[in-house]
Amino acid sequence: MILKRVLLILLLLAISKFSHTPHLKVTDPSSWANSSVWDHNATIGSILRPGSEFYTSYTYGFDLEFILRKISHLSFFGLLGLLFYWNLKEQRYRYIKTWLCVAAFAFLDEVHQAFIIGRDGRIIDVAIDSLGAAIFLFLLYKGKKTASES
């Protein structure tokens, strides 16, 4: 039981660390240790105001880096969904509560990124993160259902 909690906390910290790393490139591991700099001009209001960059589409191209970045979003947040699920007690609406926890963390993580120079937070990434959790939770549900029918 304690291992599940430790793994959940470690993954939350790892995601937060990567979100705090400016100019991060999945294809360049040397960029994973870049020092971050806060954008002291950013505010919650400026980030979340209608028409802000938070609600716009990506401005960079559709290349290998982009594809790997989105696969990372799907897989990291999918695993996060499994860890949240395994850390919640057996209860009604466990899958939905799990998904809401991941979606809330994804939103906070993207807002956090908007405060880091060299990073940007996007609502579309919240959707991609939430989709990753939904896919992994669906696969878990189907796996458990198949196992119980056997």
C-alpha positions as CSV (number, residue, x, y, z in Angstrom):
1,M,0.0,0.0,0.0
2,I,2.8,2.4,0.9
3,L,4.6,1.6,-2.4
4,K,1.5,2.8,-4.4
5,R,1.5,6.1,-2.6
6,V,5.3,6.6,-3.0
7,L,5.0,5.8,-6.7
8,L,2.1,8.3,-7.1
9,I,4.1,11.1,-5.3
10,L,7.2,10.3,-7.3
11,L,5.3,10.6,-10.6
12,L,3.6,13.8,-9.5
13,L,7.0,15.2,-8.7
14,A,8.6,14.0,-12.0
15,I,5.8,15.6,-14.0
16,S,6.1,18.8,-12.1
17,K,9.9,18.8,-12.5
18,F,9.6,18.4,-16.3
19,S,7.0,21.1,-16.4
20,H,9.4,23.4,-14.6
21,T,12.2,22.8,-17.1
22,P,12.4,25.5,-19.9
23,H,13.1,24.6,-23.5
24,L,12.6,20.9,-22.7
25,K,13.1,18.6,-25.7
26,V,12.1,15.0,-25.4
27,T,14.7,14.2,-28.1
28,D,17.5,16.0,-26.2
29,P,18.1,14.5,-22.8
30,S,20.7,17.3,-22.0
31,S,17.8,19.7,-22.0
32,W,16.1,17.8,-19.2
33,A,18.3,19.6,-16.6
34,N,17.8,23.2,-17.9
35,S,17.5,25.7,-15.0
36,S,14.1,27.3,-14.9
37,V,13.3,31.0,-14.7
38,W,9.9,32.3,-13.5
39,D,8.1,34.8,-15.6
40,H,7.4,37.4,-13.0
41,N,5.1,39.3,-15.3
42,A,2.7,36.4,-15.6
43,T,-0.4,36.3,-13.4
44,I,-3.3,33.9,-13.1
45,G,-5.4,36.6,-14.7
46,S,-3.1,37.1,-17.6
47,I,-2.8,33.4,-18.2
48,L,-6.5,32.5,-17.9
49,R,-8.1,35.6,-19.5
50,P,-10.1,34.9,-22.6
51,G,-8.0,35.1,-25.8
52,S,-4.7,34.4,-24.0
53,E,-2.1,32.0,-25.4
54,F,-3.4,29.4,-22.9
55,Y,-6.4,28.8,-25.2
56,T,-4.6,29.0,-28.6
57,S,-3.3,26.2,-30.7
58,Y,0.4,25.3,-30.9
59,T,2.7,27.7,-32.8
60,Y,5.4,25.1,-33.5
61,G,5.5,22.4,-36.2
62,F,4.2,18.9,-36.3
63,D,7.5,17.0,-36.2
64,L,9.1,14.1,-34.3
65,E,9.6,16.3,-31.2
66,F,5.9,17.3,-31.2
67,I,4.8,13.6,-31.6
68,L,7.0,12.3,-28.9
69,R,5.9,15.2,-26.6
70,K,2.2,14.3,-27.0
71,I,2.9,10.6,-26.6
72,S,4.7,11.5,-23.3
73,H,1.6,13.5,-22.2
74,L,-0.6,10.5,-23.0
75,S,1.6,7.9,-21.3
76,F,2.7,9.9,-18.2
77,F,-0.9,11.0,-17.4
78,G,-2.2,7.6,-18.2
79,L,0.2,6.1,-15.7
80,L,-0.8,8.8,-13.3
81,G,-4.5,7.8,-13.7
82,L,-3.6,4.2,-12.8
83,L,-1.7,5.3,-9.7
84,F,-4.5,7.6,-8.6
85,Y,-7.0,4.7,-9.1
86,W,-4.9,2.3,-7.1
87,N,-4.5,4.8,-4.3
88,L,-8.3,5.5,-4.0
89,K,-10.2,3.1,-1.9
90,E,-12.9,0.9,-3.4
91,Q,-15.9,3.2,-3.8
92,R,-18.6,4.2,-6.1
93,Y,-17.5,6.3,-9.0
94,R,-13.9,5.4,-8.4
95,Y,-13.0,5.7,-12.1
96,I,-14.7,9.1,-12.4
97,K,-13.1,10.4,-9.3
98,T,-9.7,9.2,-10.5
99,W,-10.1,10.9,-13.9
100,L,-11.2,14.2,-12.2
101,C,-8.0,14.0,-10.0
102,V,-5.8,13.6,-13.1
103,A,-7.7,16.3,-15.0
104,A,-7.4,18.8,-12.1
105,F,-3.6,18.1,-11.8
106,A,-3.2,18.4,-15.6
107,F,-4.9,21.8,-15.5
108,L,-2.7,23.0,-12.6
109,D,0.4,21.6,-14.3
110,E,-0.4,23.6,-17.5
111,V,-1.0,26.8,-15.6
112,H,2.3,26.2,-13.8
113,Q,4.0,25.8,-17.2
114,A,2.7,29.2,-18.2
115,F,4.7,30.8,-15.4
116,I,8.0,29.4,-16.7
117,I,10.0,31.2,-19.4
118,G,10.6,28.8,-22.2
119,R,7.5,26.8,-21.5
120,D,3.9,27.4,-22.4
121,G,0.7,26.1,-20.8
122,R,-2.1,25.1,-23.2
123,I,-5.7,24.0,-22.5
124,I,-5.3,21.5,-25.4
125,D,-2.6,19.7,-23.3
126,V,-5.0,19.4,-20.4
127,A,-7.3,17.6,-22.9
128,I,-4.5,15.4,-24.1
129,D,-3.4,14.6,-20.5
130,S,-7.0,13.8,-19.5
131,L,-7.4,11.6,-22.6
132,G,-4.3,9.6,-21.6
133,A,-5.9,9.0,-18.2
134,A,-9.2,8.0,-19.8
135,I,-7.5,5.6,-22.1
136,F,-5.5,3.9,-19.4
137,L,-8.5,3.8,-17.1
138,F,-10.7,2.3,-19.8
139,L,-8.1,-0.4,-20.5
140,L,-7.9,-1.1,-16.8
141,Y,-11.7,-1.4,-16.6
142,K,-11.8,-3.7,-19.7
143,G,-9.0,-5.8,-18.3
144,K,-10.7,-6.2,-14.9
145,K,-14.0,-7.0,-16.6
146,T,-12.4,-9.6,-18.8
147,A,-10.6,-11.2,-15.9
148,S,-13.8,-11.4,-13.8
149,E,-15.7,-13.1,-16.7
150,S,-13.0,-15.8,-17.0
